[in-house]
Amino acid sequence: MAVETLTSLPAIVEAGNTLRFTESFSDFPPATWTAKVFFGFDTPFQCEATTSGTLHLFEISSLNSASFKPGRVPVTFYVYDSD
């Protein structure tokens, strides 16, 4: 089954499923900025975005999300200059 690309991070992430979503940080275009998302506390899971046109594309495989623990965790986005 094809994985849908969502237009933002969903409110609920299910462990064991592939998650693919885009984010648009208008002040930080992917041509010159790199974006990462972090899930968790002490040793957070992190995912670096790839470029999808003018959007940052995040993809977390089902294998990686299988290690997610149940419950609420903080999610943080960072962008940094790619140069």
Helices and strands as residue ranges (DSSP letters): E 5-6, E 19-23, E 33-39, E 45-48, E 50-52, E 55-60, H 62-65, E 75-81
